[in-house]
Amino acid sequence: VHTANTPAPYRKKKKANLSSFDDVPFPSSSSTSSAPVDTFTYVKEKSNRANVALLERLQLSDEKGSETREGEGDCIICFDPVLATDEIWQCPTCKSHMFHLRCIQRWIKMGVKEKGIDKKLFPNQETYWKCPNCNSRFPMARAPDSYFCFCGKTENPKVDPWLKPHTCDSSCDRPLQPECGHACSLPCHSGRCQPCATTVTASCFCGRSSDVRICSARDWSCHNKCSRVLACGQHYCQKPCHPGPCEPCVRTSHQTCDCGRESQMRPCSEPRFKCNQVCGTPYDCTHHFCERVCHSGPCGPCPLSGPRTCYCGKSPIDVPCDQ
């Protein structure tokens, strides 16, 4: 029998307590295997399994926490978390961050104070404030003074465990962007609305084919030749169906000058040119001739005709151009 006074080398060593590792049985000494029991390998294997289980539990808890925090996040002004019970404001332009209502109001007041615009000296000077995230400018008339849900229909929405934070129980109904005439049919939500998923009948770019497509992808090409008449009026567009106006014609053709006296082989994209000859067409008075260089359209009245005045300029008189 060993007592407390027994020297340490003669005391009986206690076995390690491995009862917590129940999933893998510890090999007993009565095993029929002739291989010795490696306690270090066994403990290392159990530690690795415990670490893997711990990581899986942490990952699962993080996923659950992110789901419960969805729609909240942190205010980038005060860097405090935005809770479901806080009054918030979301920029209508970027719609990517939420701010505490008190924080954005303080931000606006500080910005206006730093500008130092005296309304007494400049009563008609419009004051603007900017979003802290996207720098979009808003007039002071659009400064937030109330707490609304994301869709803007409900003021001071109540916290509902069955709804996401800061939302109401109605549909979004905000106009979709780019504007197509349809509204968002999703429940009240944060951030930008999804692209329009309504099916419509849309024509291709050249207008010769039509197909039923999603509204957000209504612009499409049939990949056939465009065949629209080019600006020259003589040739047709040979490119596949494309958006926007056709490119200038790259061919050449016989083009006449503005007065119609000369004809040259010129690019179709530059059909107008002048021949540098004086027009010489007689005016209606039949006494004088047009001295303008090659031009299009009528020559106009004789520049020497019309009302004139005497030498002192007091009495107007209407005399023929040949006098």
C-alpha positions as CSV (number, residue, x, y, z in Angstrom):
1,V,0.0,0.0,0.0
2,H,1.4,3.3,-1.1
3,T,0.9,6.3,1.2
4,A,1.6,10.0,0.9
5,N,5.1,9.4,2.3
6,T,5.9,6.8,-0.4
7,P,8.6,8.2,-2.7
8,A,7.3,9.4,-6.1
9,P,9.2,6.8,-8.2
10,Y,7.4,4.0,-6.4
11,R,3.9,5.4,-6.6
12,K,1.4,3.7,-9.0
13,K,0.8,5.9,-12.1
14,K,-2.8,6.7,-12.9
15,K,-4.2,6.2,-16.4
16,A,-5.3,9.3,-18.4
17,N,-9.0,10.0,-18.2
18,L,-10.3,9.6,-21.8
19,S,-13.9,8.9,-20.9
20,S,-15.0,12.1,-22.8
21,F,-14.0,10.5,-26.1
22,D,-16.9,8.1,-26.4
23,D,-17.2,8.0,-30.2
24,V,-13.9,6.0,-30.6
25,P,-13.3,3.3,-28.1
26,F,-9.9,3.2,-26.5
27,P,-8.1,-0.1,-27.3
28,S,-8.0,-2.3,-24.2
29,S,-4.9,-4.2,-23.0
30,S,-6.8,-7.5,-23.3
31,S,-7.0,-7.0,-27.1
32,T,-5.8,-10.0,-29.2
33,S,-3.7,-7.6,-31.3
34,S,0.0,-7.9,-30.6
35,A,0.6,-4.2,-31.5
36,P,1.3,-2.0,-28.5
37,V,-1.3,0.8,-27.6
38,D,-0.1,4.2,-28.8
39,T,-1.8,6.6,-26.5
40,F,-0.3,9.8,-28.1
41,T,-1.7,8.8,-31.6
42,Y,-5.1,8.1,-30.1
43,V,-5.3,11.5,-28.2
44,K,-4.1,13.3,-31.4
45,E,-6.8,11.7,-33.5
46,K,-9.5,12.6,-30.9
47,S,-8.3,16.2,-30.8
48,N,-8.5,16.5,-34.5
49,R,-12.1,15.2,-34.6
50,A,-13.0,17.6,-31.8
51,N,-11.6,20.5,-33.6
52,V,-13.5,19.6,-36.8
53,A,-16.7,19.3,-34.9
54,L,-16.1,22.7,-33.2
55,L,-15.5,24.4,-36.6
56,E,-18.7,22.9,-38.0
57,R,-20.7,24.2,-35.0
58,L,-19.1,27.6,-35.3
59,Q,-19.9,27.8,-39.0
60,L,-23.5,26.7,-38.4
61,S,-24.0,29.3,-35.7
62,D,-22.5,32.0,-38.0
63,E,-24.9,31.0,-40.8
64,K,-27.8,31.2,-38.4
65,G,-26.6,34.5,-37.1
66,S,-26.2,36.0,-40.6
67,E,-29.8,34.9,-41.4
68,T,-31.1,36.6,-38.2
69,R,-29.1,39.8,-39.0
70,E,-30.1,39.9,-42.6
71,G,-31.4,43.4,-43.5
72,E,-29.5,45.1,-40.6
73,G,-25.7,45.6,-40.7
74,D,-23.7,48.5,-39.4
75,C,-24.3,52.3,-39.7
76,I,-21.2,53.7,-41.6
77,I,-21.6,57.0,-39.7
78,C,-21.4,55.8,-36.1
79,F,-20.2,52.2,-36.9
80,D,-22.8,50.9,-34.4
81,P,-24.9,47.9,-35.4
82,V,-28.4,48.7,-36.9
83,L,-30.9,46.8,-34.8
84,A,-34.4,45.7,-35.8
85,T,-35.8,48.3,-33.3
86,D,-33.8,51.2,-34.6
87,E,-35.2,54.0,-36.8
88,I,-33.3,53.9,-40.1
89,W,-32.9,55.7,-43.4
90,Q,-31.7,54.2,-46.7
91,C,-30.3,56.2,-49.6
92,P,-32.8,56.0,-52.6
93,T,-29.9,56.2,-55.0
94,C,-27.3,53.6,-53.9
95,K,-29.7,51.5,-51.6
96,S,-26.7,49.6,-50.3
97,H,-26.3,50.9,-46.7
98,M,-28.6,51.8,-43.9
99,F,-28.1,54.6,-41.5
100,H,-29.5,55.4,-38.1
101,L,-32.1,58.2,-38.6
102,R,-30.5,60.2,-35.9
103,C,-27.0,59.8,-37.5
104,I,-28.1,61.0,-41.0
105,Q,-29.9,63.9,-39.5
106,R,-26.8,64.9,-37.6
107,W,-24.7,64.4,-40.7
108,I,-26.9,66.8,-42.7
109,K,-26.8,69.5,-40.0
110,M,-23.0,69.3,-39.7
111,G,-22.6,69.5,-43.5
112,V,-24.8,72.5,-43.8
113,K,-23.1,74.2,-40.9
114,E,-19.6,73.6,-42.5
115,K,-20.7,75.2,-45.7
116,G,-21.6,78.4,-43.8
117,I,-24.3,79.6,-46.2
118,D,-26.1,82.6,-44.6
119,K,-29.8,82.5,-45.6
120,K,-30.1,86.2,-44.7
121,L,-27.5,87.2,-47.2
122,F,-28.4,84.5,-49.8
123,P,-32.1,83.8,-49.4
124,N,-32.4,82.2,-52.9
125,Q,-29.3,80.0,-52.5
126,E,-30.3,76.3,-52.6
127,T,-28.6,74.1,-50.0
128,Y,-27.7,70.5,-50.8
129,W,-26.5,67.6,-48.7
130,K,-24.8,64.4,-49.9
131,C,-25.2,60.7,-49.1
132,P,-22.2,59.5,-47.0
133,N,-21.9,56.4,-49.2
134,C,-22.4,57.4,-52.8
135,N,-22.2,61.3,-52.6
136,S,-25.6,61.7,-54.3
137,R,-26.8,65.3,-53.9
138,F,-30.3,66.0,-52.4
139,P,-32.0,69.3,-51.6
140,M,-32.8,70.2,-48.1
141,A,-36.5,69.5,-48.8
142,R,-35.6,65.8,-49.1
143,A,-33.9,65.6,-45.7
144,P,-35.3,62.7,-43.8
145,D,-37.4,63.6,-40.8
146,S,-39.5,60.3,-40.4
147,Y,-38.8,56.6,-40.3
148,F,-40.4,54.6,-43.1
149,C,-40.1,51.0,-44.3
150,F,-38.0,50.2,-47.3
151,C,-40.9,50.7,-49.8
152,G,-41.9,54.0,-48.3
153,K,-45.6,53.0,-47.7
154,T,-45.6,52.5,-43.9
155,E,-44.4,55.1,-41.4
156,N,-42.8,53.7,-38.2
157,P,-43.2,50.0,-39.1
158,K,-43.6,47.7,-36.1
159,V,-41.2,44.9,-35.4
160,D,-42.7,41.7,-36.6
161,P,-41.0,38.3,-35.9
162,W,-42.5,37.0,-39.2
163,L,-41.1,39.8,-41.3
164,K,-37.6,41.1,-42.0
165,P,-36.5,44.1,-40.0
166,H,-37.7,47.5,-41.3
167,T,-40.2,46.1,-43.8
168,C,-44.0,46.1,-44.0
169,D,-46.5,43.4,-45.0
170,S,-47.3,44.8,-48.4
171,S,-45.6,44.5,-51.8
172,C,-42.8,46.8,-52.9
173,D,-44.5,48.4,-55.9
174,R,-41.6,50.7,-56.7
175,P,-41.0,51.4,-60.4
176,L,-38.4,49.1,-61.8
177,Q,-35.1,50.4,-63.2
178,P,-34.5,51.0,-66.1
179,E,-38.1,52.3,-66.4
180,C,-40.2,49.8,-68.4
181,G,-43.7,50.6,-67.0
182,H,-43.7,47.7,-64.5
183,A,-43.5,47.8,-60.8
184,C,-41.7,45.5,-58.3
185,S,-44.0,42.7,-57.2
186,L,-41.7,41.4,-54.4
187,P,-42.5,42.0,-50.7
188,C,-41.1,45.1,-49.1
189,H,-37.3,44.7,-49.2
190,S,-34.0,46.5,-48.8
191,G,-31.6,47.3,-51.6
192,R,-32.3,47.6,-55.3
193,C,-35.2,45.8,-56.9
194,Q,-34.6,42.8,-59.1
195,P,-34.7,43.2,-62.9
196,C,-38.1,43.0,-64.4
197,A,-39.2,39.4,-65.1
198,T,-42.5,40.2,-66.9
199,T,-42.8,38.6,-70.3
200,V,-43.4,40.9,-73.2
201,T,-43.4,40.7,-77.0
202,A,-40.4,42.7,-78.2
203,S,-39.1,43.5,-81.7
204,C,-35.5,43.1,-82.6
205,F,-33.2,46.1,-83.4
206,C,-34.0,46.2,-87.1
207,G,-37.8,45.7,-86.4
208,R,-38.3,42.8,-88.8
209,S,-38.7,40.0,-86.1
210,S,-40.5,39.8,-82.9
211,D,-40.3,37.3,-80.0
212,V,-41.6,36.8,-76.4
213,R,-38.9,37.8,-74.0
214,I,-38.3,38.9,-70.5
215,C,-38.8,42.6,-70.1
216,S,-35.4,43.3,-68.7
217,A,-33.8,41.6,-71.7
218,R,-36.2,42.9,-74.4
219,D,-33.4,44.4,-76.5
220,W,-32.2,41.7,-78.8
221,S,-30.8,41.0,-82.3
222,C,-32.1,38.6,-84.9
223,H,-28.5,38.5,-86.4
224,N,-29.9,39.0,-89.9
225,K,-28.8,41.8,-92.2
226,C,-30.0,45.2,-91.1
227,S,-30.9,46.2,-94.7
228,R,-32.0,49.7,-93.6
229,V,-31.4,52.5,-96.2
230,L,-28.3,54.5,-95.4
231,A,-28.0,58.3,-95.3
232,C,-26.8,58.3,-98.9
233,G,-30.2,57.0,-100.0
234,Q,-28.6,54.6,-102.5
235,H,-27.1,51.7,-100.5
236,Y,-28.3,49.5,-97.6
237,C,-26.7,48.5,-94.3
238,Q,-24.9,45.2,-94.6
239,K,-24.2,44.7,-90.9
240,P,-26.1,42.2,-88.7
241,C,-29.1,43.5,-86.8
242,H,-27.7,46.2,-84.5
243,P,-28.9,48.8,-82.0
244,G,-28.7,52.6,-82.7
245,P,-28.3,54.3,-86.1
246,C,-26.4,52.7,-88.9
247,E,-22.8,53.7,-89.6
248,P,-22.0,56.0,-92.5
249,C,-21.8,54.4,-95.9
250,V,-18.3,53.3,-96.9
251,R,-19.0,53.1,-100.7
252,T,-18.5,55.7,-103.4
253,S,-20.9,57.0,-106.0
254,H,-21.4,59.9,-108.4
255,Q,-22.4,63.0,-106.4
256,T,-23.3,66.4,-107.9
257,C,-22.4,69.8,-106.4
258,D,-24.9,72.1,-104.7
259,C,-25.6,74.0,-107.9
260,G,-25.8,70.8,-110.0
261,R,-23.2,71.8,-112.6
262,E,-20.4,69.3,-111.7
263,S,-20.5,65.6,-110.8
264,Q,-17.7,63.7,-109.1
265,M,-17.0,60.2,-107.7
266,R,-17.1,60.8,-104.0
267,P,-17.7,58.8,-100.8
268,C,-21.3,58.4,-99.9
269,S,-20.7,59.7,-96.4
270,E,-19.7,63.1,-97.9
271,P,-22.3,63.7,-100.6
272,R,-22.3,67.6,-100.5
273,F,-19.5,69.7,-102.1
274,K,-19.1,73.0,-103.9
275,C,-17.7,73.4,-107.4
276,N,-16.2,76.9,-106.6
277,Q,-18.1,78.5,-109.5
278,V,-20.2,81.6,-109.2
279,C,-23.9,80.9,-109.4
280,G,-24.7,83.6,-112.1
281,T,-28.5,83.0,-112.0
282,P,-30.4,86.2,-112.8
283,Y,-32.6,87.7,-110.0
284,D,-36.3,88.4,-110.5
285,C,-35.4,92.0,-111.5
286,T,-33.6,90.6,-114.6
287,H,-31.0,93.3,-114.3
288,H,-28.6,91.7,-111.8
289,F,-27.2,88.2,-111.3
290,C,-26.5,86.1,-108.2
291,E,-22.8,86.4,-107.2
292,R,-22.8,83.7,-104.6
293,V,-20.5,80.7,-105.0
294,C,-22.1,77.3,-105.8
295,H,-25.1,77.0,-103.4
296,S,-28.3,75.1,-103.0
297,G,-31.8,76.5,-102.9
298,P,-33.2,79.7,-104.4
299,C,-31.0,82.7,-104.9
300,G,-33.4,85.0,-103.1
301,P,-34.4,88.6,-104.0
302,C,-32.0,91.1,-105.5
303,P,-29.8,92.7,-102.8
304,L,-30.0,96.1,-104.5
305,S,-33.8,96.2,-104.4
306,G,-36.1,97.1,-101.5
307,P,-36.7,100.3,-99.5
308,R,-34.0,102.9,-99.4
309,T,-33.5,106.3,-97.8
310,C,-32.4,109.7,-98.9
311,Y,-28.9,110.9,-98.2
312,C,-29.7,112.3,-94.8
313,G,-31.6,109.1,-93.9
314,K,-34.8,110.9,-92.8
315,S,-37.1,110.0,-95.7
316,P,-37.5,106.3,-96.8
317,I,-38.2,105.7,-100.5
318,D,-38.8,102.6,-102.6
319,V,-37.2,102.7,-106.0
320,P,-36.2,100.0,-108.5
321,C,-32.8,98.4,-108.2
322,D,-31.7,99.8,-111.6
323,Q,-32.0,103.4,-110.4
